[in-house]
Structure formats: structure tokens, C-alpha cells
């Protein structure tokens, strides 16, 4: 994740740590099982075989999505009103809903 977002591992680690403490995600092995102890977890993390998954108590309405660039970097230019956020804003929140998109398509599909 750090490579994809081009931020430090510490930034990603902090974000994941907060989500783990909040009970939103958990670390498991490749078979989805919990680690028996912290030592086993640390060994798996070093080997790159510790995975993240949404917890069974995951509630979609409580999840706000991936971290924002501001969450990861703390750079105010990525915060609301910042020049970098404005420059790279994909305006995903302004996309039409599925219902709006399919309203024009349904008559074509049903004929």
C-alpha cells in the first residue's frame, strides 16, 4: 500500500493500526485463521504472509473508505481546500448514481 500511495510505511501502518484497534480489520494467515500469539504474527509479517481482512463485525455504513492523501501524509495541501486536492480531485462524489445511468438504458434493454 505504501508503494501504491507513495507514502511511508509508517503512514500506512498508523492507518491500519487505528482500523485494527477500531475492530474494522484484522490480521490473519493465508487460510484466514488468527495467529496464536504476537510472535507468530510478527514472524508472518516479516515473511509477508500476514493478511488483512474486514472483521466479521464489519459494518459498511461505518467505513469511510480508503485513507485520503491527507490522512496518509498530513500535508495541508491535500486537505479540504488544498491546492493538491483541487488539482487531483476526480470528483467521484459527483458521479451520477446507478439509477440515473440506467434510467436511459432500460427502455433500450427492454425492447
DATAFEN-V346360 format. One line per field, one symbol per residue. ss: DSSP state (A for helix, B for strand, O for the rest). psi: psi as a letter, one per 40 degrees, with the letter a starting at -180 (. if undefined). A space follows every 50 residues. Layout:
# DATAFEN-V346360
ss=???
psi=???
This chain:
# DATAFEN-V346360
ss=OAAAAOOOAAAAAAAAAAAAAOOOBBBBOOOOOOOOOAAAAAAAAAAOOO BBBBOOOOOAAAOOOOOOAAAAAOOAAAOOOOAAAAAAOOOAAAOOOAAA AAAAAAAAAAO
psi=ddddefiidddddddddddddeediihiaeeeiiididddddddddeffh iiihidehhdeeheaiiidddddeheeeiheidddddehefdeeiiiddd deddddddde.
